[in-house]
Amino acid sequence: MLPFSIQLRDGEPVSNQIVRAAHRAFADGELKEGDIFPSMRALAQELRISPTTAFKVVQELKDLGYLVSRPGVGMVVQEPQIPPLDQRLALLEPSARRFLAEARALHLTPEEIEPLLRKLYEPES
């Protein structure tokens, strides 16, 4: 069983969607440092993706600092150092593109959506 939830959608590479879901799970506390991450085989079987895609996901999460390989244990979640800005923005870009497409369809300008973004960005008190 996956330690985080994901609903795969058409129109975006599956590996990007899974990496983003894992990133959100870490940010939300669903994945915690020390948790065992599913093996590539388990990931492929559970999500019905190719082993190559599962490998790509694990490699990307390792590159981003979210996973570390522990002999005899497998892949373990670790708290990463903050990745470079370009990597963080790349993770956000697909969601931002969908949001902006919907904003354009509603005839909203960047100036009109900025207050909403600022409001939603602030942590709930």
Backbone as a chain_set.jsonl record, in Angstrom:
{"seq": "MLPFSIQLRDGEPVSNQIVRAAHRAFADGELKEGDIFPSMRALAQELRISPTTAFKVVQELKDLGYLVSRPGVGMVVQEPQIPPLDQRLALLEPSARRFLAEARALHLTPEEIEPLLRKLYEPES", "coords": {"N": [[0.84, -1.186, 0.0], [0.502, 2.208, -0.823], [2.139, 4.918, 0.827], [0.948, 7.355, 0.54], [-1.577, 9.359, -1.086], [-2.818, 9.36, -4.454], [-4.14, 10.458, -7.537], [-3.995, 9.628, -10.71], [-3.758, 11.54, -13.688], [-4.641, 12.193, -17.108], [-2.574, 13.708, -19.649], [-0.306, 14.665, -18.456], [2.997, 13.761, -17.601], [3.229, 10.661, -15.941], [5.224, 10.073, -14.067], [5.965, 12.628, -13.152], [3.614, 13.378, -11.85], [3.504, 11.544, -9.745], [5.855, 12.098, -8.328], [5.267, 14.709, -7.503], [3.032, 14.187, -5.893], [4.2, 12.655, -3.859], [5.906, 14.582, -2.824], [4.023, 16.441, -1.844], [2.865, 14.796, 0.088], [4.949, 14.54, 1.895], [5.213, 17.207, 2.703], [2.718, 17.526, 3.903], [2.898, 15.809, 6.021], [2.177, 13.175, 5.716], [4.106, 11.451, 4.762], [6.917, 10.706, 6.587], [10.128, 11.436, 7.983], [12.222, 8.637, 8.038], [10.271, 6.799, 7.394], [9.502, 3.891, 5.492], [9.838, 3.704, 2.037], [7.895, 2.569, -0.716], [9.069, -0.241, -2.632], [10.511, -0.239, -5.951], [9.255, -2.174, -7.492], [6.878, -2.651, -6.019], [5.741, -0.109, -6.18], [5.344, 0.098, -8.954], [3.525, -2.02, -9.364], [1.334, -1.335, -7.687], [0.489, 1.156, -8.677], [0.118, 0.515, -11.254], [2.021, 1.027, -13.274], [4.848, 1.241, -15.49], [7.899, -0.56, -14.771], [10.082, 0.99, -15.478], [9.122, 3.607, -15.291], [8.579, 3.662, -12.551], [11.177, 3.399, -11.596], [12.211, 5.83, -12.511], [10.725, 7.636, -10.96], [11.591, 7.008, -8.323], [14.305, 7.6, -8.587], [14.208, 10.344, -9.148], [13.08, 11.306, -6.737], [15.129, 10.606, -5.03], [17.156, 12.225, -6.091], [16.094, 14.713, -5.469], [16.407, 14.64, -2.806], [14.63, 13.413, -1.079], [14.574, 10.687, -0.636], [16.604, 8.038, 0.577], [18.872, 5.394, 0.108], [19.022, 2.536, 2.072], [21.025, -0.04, 3.059], [19.777, -3.327, 3.26], [17.346, -2.449, 4.121], [16.006, -0.802, 2.295], [14.453, 1.805, 0.393], [14.334, 4.786, 2.147], [12.528, 7.403, 3.629], [13.679, 10.689, 3.91], [14.242, 13.852, 5.476], [14.585, 16.372, 3.29], [17.144, 18.695, 2.264], [16.388, 22.001, 1.319], [15.529, 22.042, -2.026], [17.041, 23.475, -5.02], [15.723, 26.589, -6.309], [14.781, 26.44, -8.996], [14.137, 23.716, -9.286], [12.119, 23.429, -7.379], [10.18, 25.162, -8.405], [9.687, 23.865, -10.821], [8.349, 21.59, -9.95], [5.986, 22.732, -9.147], [4.949, 23.852, -11.446], [3.132, 22.354, -13.323], [0.66, 22.283, -11.874], [0.273, 25.006, -11.514], [-0.029, 25.835, -14.16], [-2.496, 24.61, -14.824], [-4.175, 25.931, -13.002], [-3.897, 28.607, -13.883], [-4.942, 28.406, -16.465], [-7.611, 27.915, -15.885], [-8.191, 30.301, -14.552], [-7.873, 32.134, -16.663], [-9.965, 31.272, -18.296], [-12.045, 32.148, -16.784], [-11.833, 34.777, -17.171], [-10.078, 36.278, -15.57], [-7.589, 38.507, -14.407], [-3.986, 38.651, -13.828], [-3.601, 40.533, -11.783], [-6.057, 40.451, -10.51], [-6.17, 37.878, -9.468], [-4.047, 37.764, -7.751], [-4.512, 38.753, -5.014], [-6.06, 36.609, -4.036], [-4.237, 34.462, -4.171], [-2.295, 35.343, -2.344], [-3.835, 35.394, 0.002], [-4.516, 32.652, 0.257], [-2.012, 31.591, 0.547], [-1.104, 32.243, 3.076], [-0.689, 30.712, 6.231], [-3.285, 28.844, 7.826], [-4.956, 30.118, 10.665]], "CA": [[0.0, 0.0, 0.0], [1.259, 3.456, -0.902], [2.022, 5.74, 2.028], [0.351, 8.636, 0.176], [-2.643, 9.169, -2.065], [-2.602, 9.975, -5.755], [-5.063, 10.146, -8.622], [-3.28, 9.935, -11.944], [-4.562, 12.206, -14.711], [-4.083, 12.252, -18.453], [-2.055, 14.994, -20.08], [0.91, 15.019, -17.729], [3.762, 12.537, -17.345], [2.888, 9.954, -14.703], [6.319, 10.208, -13.098], [5.868, 13.966, -12.544], [2.472, 13.38, -10.933], [3.839, 10.762, -8.55], [6.858, 12.866, -7.581], [4.564, 15.819, -6.863], [2.187, 13.621, -4.82], [5.099, 12.295, -2.757], [6.355, 15.848, -2.242], [2.903, 16.946, -1.037], [2.703, 13.913, 1.258], [5.99, 14.898, 2.85], [4.856, 18.527, 3.236], [1.522, 17.369, 4.738], [3.173, 14.906, 7.135], [1.791, 11.786, 5.41], [5.399, 10.785, 4.714], [7.792, 11.285, 7.601], [11.5, 10.944, 7.981], [12.347, 7.289, 8.585], [9.281, 5.905, 6.787], [9.965, 3.07, 4.377], [9.172, 4.019, 0.783], [7.676, 1.316, -1.454], [10.076, -0.64, -3.62], [10.125, 0.082, -7.331], [8.307, -3.195, -7.924], [5.596, -2.386, -5.357], [5.234, 1.131, -6.763], [4.869, -0.227, -10.304], [2.337, -2.868, -9.275], [0.212, -0.638, -7.068], [0.009, 2.236, -9.542], [-0.024, -0.036, -12.612], [2.917, 1.762, -14.149], [5.976, 0.417, -15.901], [9.048, -0.525, -13.872], [10.938, 2.108, -15.889], [8.538, 4.814, -14.697], [8.802, 3.562, -11.106], [12.595, 3.709, -11.394], [12.358, 7.275, -12.732], [10.154, 8.296, -9.782], [12.496, 6.817, -7.185], [15.531, 8.343, -8.87], [13.907, 11.779, -8.99], [12.932, 11.582, -5.307], [16.487, 10.547, -4.464], [17.858, 13.425, -6.54], [15.542, 15.848, -4.733], [16.789, 14.497, -1.408], [13.546, 12.862, -0.268], [14.804, 9.273, -0.363], [17.973, 7.561, 0.688], [18.918, 3.938, 0.09], [19.645, 1.955, 3.263], [21.248, -1.475, 2.836], [18.978, -4.24, 4.062], [16.062, -1.835, 4.467], [15.386, -0.297, 1.071], [14.382, 3.256, 0.298], [13.821, 5.391, 3.364], [12.233, 8.822, 3.502], [14.48, 11.582, 4.742], [13.898, 15.26, 5.296], [15.597, 16.918, 2.384], [17.482, 20.109, 2.29], [15.547, 22.672, 0.331], [16.111, 21.966, -3.373], [17.172, 24.768, -5.69], [14.478, 27.233, -6.71], [14.282, 25.952, -10.284], [13.523, 22.403, -9.077], [10.86, 23.627, -6.655], [9.223, 25.752, -9.345], [9.336, 22.832, -11.802], [7.342, 20.738, -9.317], [4.751, 23.492, -9.044], [4.505, 24.356, -12.751], [1.916, 21.758, -13.902], [-0.524, 22.746, -11.146], [0.118, 26.434, -11.804], [-0.57, 25.956, -15.522], [-3.926, 24.283, -14.771], [-4.834, 27.028, -12.287], [-3.937, 29.799, -14.743], [-5.874, 28.143, -17.567], [-8.956, 28.123, -15.35], [-8.331, 31.734, -14.29], [-8.086, 32.776, -17.961], [-11.312, 30.918, -18.739], [-12.956, 32.979, -15.992], [-11.5, 36.161, -17.528], [-9.416, 36.928, -14.443], [-6.245, 38.999, -14.703], [-3.036, 38.38, -12.734], [-3.865, 41.47, -10.682], [-7.269, 40.033, -9.814], [-5.968, 36.621, -8.729], [-2.961, 37.903, -6.765], [-4.996, 38.764, -3.619], [-6.471, 35.254, -3.668], [-3.023, 33.676, -3.923], [-1.698, 35.805, -1.075], [-4.716, 34.94, 1.087], [-4.396, 31.198, 0.389], [-0.634, 31.24, 0.916], [-0.941, 32.418, 4.511], [-1.164, 29.541, 6.988], [-4.543, 29.029, 8.564], [-4.731, 30.333, 12.098]], "C": [[0.883, 1.246, 0.0], [1.076, 4.272, 0.379], [1.49, 7.143, 1.738], [-0.686, 8.379, -0.894], [-2.311, 9.905, -3.355], [-3.701, 9.532, -6.702], [-4.361, 10.583, -9.899], [-4.24, 10.505, -12.975], [-3.856, 12.12, -16.055], [-3.499, 13.636, -18.7], [-0.811, 15.467, -19.374], [1.682, 13.73, -17.462], [3.458, 11.954, -15.961], [3.976, 10.151, -13.656], [6.264, 11.57, -12.409], [4.742, 14.018, -11.519], [2.8, 12.655, -9.638], [4.855, 11.503, -7.693], [6.172, 14.009, -6.831], [3.696, 15.321, -5.71], [3.037, 13.238, -3.609], [5.589, 13.558, -2.045], [5.265, 16.437, -1.352], [2.727, 16.111, 0.232], [3.755, 14.226, 2.315], [5.637, 16.232, 3.511], [3.67, 18.431, 4.196], [1.736, 16.446, 5.937], [2.701, 13.479, 6.919], [3.036, 10.909, 5.331], [6.309, 11.489, 5.711], [9.181, 10.682, 7.491], [11.555, 9.591, 8.681], [11.337, 6.301, 8.033], [9.938, 5.114, 5.652], [9.147, 3.444, 3.144], [8.995, 2.717, 0.01], [8.819, 1.027, -2.435], [9.586, -0.265, -5.011], [9.094, -0.911, -7.844], [6.924, -2.942, -7.334], [4.942, -1.127, -5.93], [4.626, 0.866, -8.141], [3.573, -1.037, -10.249], [1.129, -2.102, -8.748], [-0.379, 0.434, -7.986], [-0.217, 1.788, -10.981], [0.752, 0.807, -13.625], [4.078, 0.848, -14.514], [7.091, 0.491, -14.86], [10.0, 0.629, -14.207], [10.432, 3.414, -15.283], [8.753, 4.816, -13.187], [10.256, 3.895, -10.784], [12.827, 5.211, -11.506], [11.85, 8.059, -11.518], [11.115, 8.211, -8.607], [13.774, 7.615, -7.383], [15.325, 9.845, -8.669], [13.775, 12.15, -7.521], [14.27, 11.503, -4.588], [17.26, 11.817, -4.826], [17.389, 14.676, -5.797], [15.847, 15.772, -3.236], [15.726, 13.921, -0.504], [13.749, 11.396, 0.103], [16.289, 8.994, -0.258], [17.91, 6.03, 0.739], [19.66, 3.449, 1.332], [19.802, 0.46, 3.038], [20.422, -2.321, 3.808], [17.612, -3.71, 4.43], [15.315, -1.431, 3.21], [15.423, 1.216, 1.055], [13.698, 3.817, 1.54], [13.633, 6.883, 3.119], [13.158, 9.595, 4.427], [14.02, 13.012, 4.495], [14.98, 15.897, 4.44], [15.985, 18.338, 2.745], [16.624, 20.744, 1.206], [16.222, 22.614, -1.024], [16.249, 23.362, -3.973], [15.819, 25.273, -6.186], [13.929, 26.673, -8.008], [13.625, 24.582, -10.155], [12.18, 22.54, -8.357], [9.793, 24.209, -7.577], [8.782, 24.734, -10.395], [8.277, 21.886, -11.231], [5.977, 21.426, -9.289], [4.141, 23.836, -10.405], [3.252, 23.684, -13.314], [0.633, 22.219, -13.202], [-0.789, 24.214, -11.442], [-0.476, 26.642, -13.194], [-2.075, 25.664, -15.548], [-4.716, 25.411, -14.1], [-4.976, 28.252, -13.188], [-4.862, 29.608, -15.939], [-7.31, 28.376, -17.099], [-9.208, 29.603, -15.065], [-8.585, 32.499, -15.597], [-9.492, 32.511, -18.473], [-12.374, 31.736, -17.993], [-12.701, 34.472, -16.211], [-10.939, 36.941, -16.349], [-8.012, 37.349, -14.862], [-5.302, 38.598, -13.573], [-3.274, 39.291, -11.525], [-5.085, 41.053, -9.857], [-7.064, 38.743, -9.015], [-4.869, 36.736, -7.667], [-3.469, 37.96, -5.324], [-5.447, 37.377, -3.144], [-5.257, 34.391, -3.335], [-2.377, 34.058, -2.595], [-2.524, 35.323, 0.12], [-4.536, 33.443, 1.328], [-3.002, 30.781, 0.832], [-0.425, 31.323, 2.417], [-1.449, 31.185, 5.24], [-2.447, 29.862, 7.736], [-4.248, 29.195, 10.028], [-5.778, 29.657, 12.924]], "O": [[1.875, 1.325, 0.725], [-0.017, 4.309, 0.945], [1.571, 8.024, 2.594], [-0.69, 7.328, -1.533], [-1.622, 10.925, -3.353], [-4.139, 8.382, -6.674], [-4.161, 11.776, -10.131], [-5.369, 10.038, -13.128], [-2.634, 11.99, -16.126], [-3.877, 14.61, -18.048], [-0.309, 16.554, -19.658], [1.078, 12.71, -17.129], [3.435, 12.666, -14.957], [3.676, 10.373, -12.483], [6.494, 11.657, -11.203], [4.885, 14.621, -10.455], [2.417, 13.101, -8.557], [4.731, 11.534, -6.468], [6.464, 14.247, -5.66], [3.631, 15.964, -4.662], [2.639, 13.471, -2.468], [5.676, 13.595, -0.818], [5.543, 16.882, -0.238], [2.474, 16.648, 1.31], [3.464, 14.179, 3.51], [5.747, 16.374, 4.729], [3.612, 19.161, 5.185], [0.848, 16.314, 6.78], [2.805, 12.65, 7.823], [3.024, 9.761, 5.777], [6.454, 12.711, 5.683], [9.373, 9.579, 6.979], [11.009, 9.417, 9.771], [11.514, 5.091, 8.18], [10.815, 5.617, 4.95], [7.918, 3.495, 3.196], [9.861, 1.844, 0.074], [9.439, 1.938, -2.983], [8.4, -0.006, -5.219], [8.162, -0.53, -8.552], [5.919, -3.005, -8.041], [3.729, -1.091, -6.137], [3.536, 1.345, -8.454], [2.635, -0.768, -11.0], [0.032, -2.207, -9.297], [-1.597, 0.597, -8.059], [-0.679, 2.561, -11.82], [0.234, 1.231, -14.658], [4.26, -0.204, -13.902], [7.215, 1.489, -14.149], [10.649, 1.179, -13.317], [11.224, 4.232, -14.816], [9.074, 5.853, -12.607], [10.533, 4.595, -9.81], [13.548, 5.797, -10.699], [12.476, 9.033, -11.099], [11.419, 9.219, -7.97], [14.269, 8.24, -6.445], [16.171, 10.525, -8.09], [14.29, 13.183, -7.092], [14.516, 12.252, -3.643], [17.931, 12.409, -3.98], [18.177, 15.582, -5.527], [15.582, 16.716, -2.491], [15.886, 13.931, 0.716], [13.15, 10.917, 1.066], [17.113, 9.63, -0.915], [17.004, 5.455, 1.341], [20.776, 3.884, 1.613], [18.807, -0.24, 2.844], [20.38, -2.058, 5.01], [16.796, -4.439, 4.993], [14.119, -1.694, 3.081], [16.316, 1.833, 1.635], [12.618, 3.37, 1.926], [14.464, 7.537, 2.49], [13.387, 9.207, 5.572], [13.478, 13.333, 3.437], [16.147, 15.95, 4.829], [15.26, 19.064, 3.426], [16.188, 20.064, 0.277], [17.353, 23.075, -1.176], [15.642, 24.317, -3.487], [14.901, 24.495, -6.446], [12.723, 26.45, -8.116], [12.646, 24.309, -10.849], [11.219, 21.846, -8.69], [8.636, 23.793, -7.532], [7.625, 24.742, -10.814], [7.399, 21.431, -11.965], [4.941, 20.77, -9.394], [2.939, 24.086, -10.497], [2.355, 24.401, -13.758], [-0.365, 22.511, -13.861], [-1.939, 24.622, -11.604], [-1.322, 27.515, -13.39], [-2.839, 26.371, -16.206], [-5.787, 25.796, -14.57], [-6.043, 28.862, -13.252], [-5.502, 30.563, -16.379], [-8.122, 28.957, -17.819], [-10.305, 30.105, -15.305], [-9.417, 33.406, -15.633], [-10.14, 33.404, -19.018], [-13.462, 31.979, -18.514], [-13.276, 35.319, -15.529], [-11.272, 38.108, -16.146], [-7.33, 36.626, -15.588], [-5.754, 38.246, -12.484], [-3.157, 38.854, -10.38], [-5.132, 41.281, -8.648], [-7.718, 38.541, -7.992], [-4.779, 35.889, -6.778], [-2.909, 37.274, -4.469], [-5.239, 37.017, -1.985], [-5.253, 33.675, -2.334], [-1.964, 33.194, -1.821], [-1.967, 34.893, 1.131], [-4.415, 33.011, 2.474], [-2.837, 29.719, 1.433], [0.355, 30.551, 2.976], [-2.516, 30.664, 4.914], [-2.663, 30.978, 8.207], [-3.395, 28.502, 10.581], [-5.741, 29.735, 14.152]]}, "num_chains": 1, "name": "protein.A"}
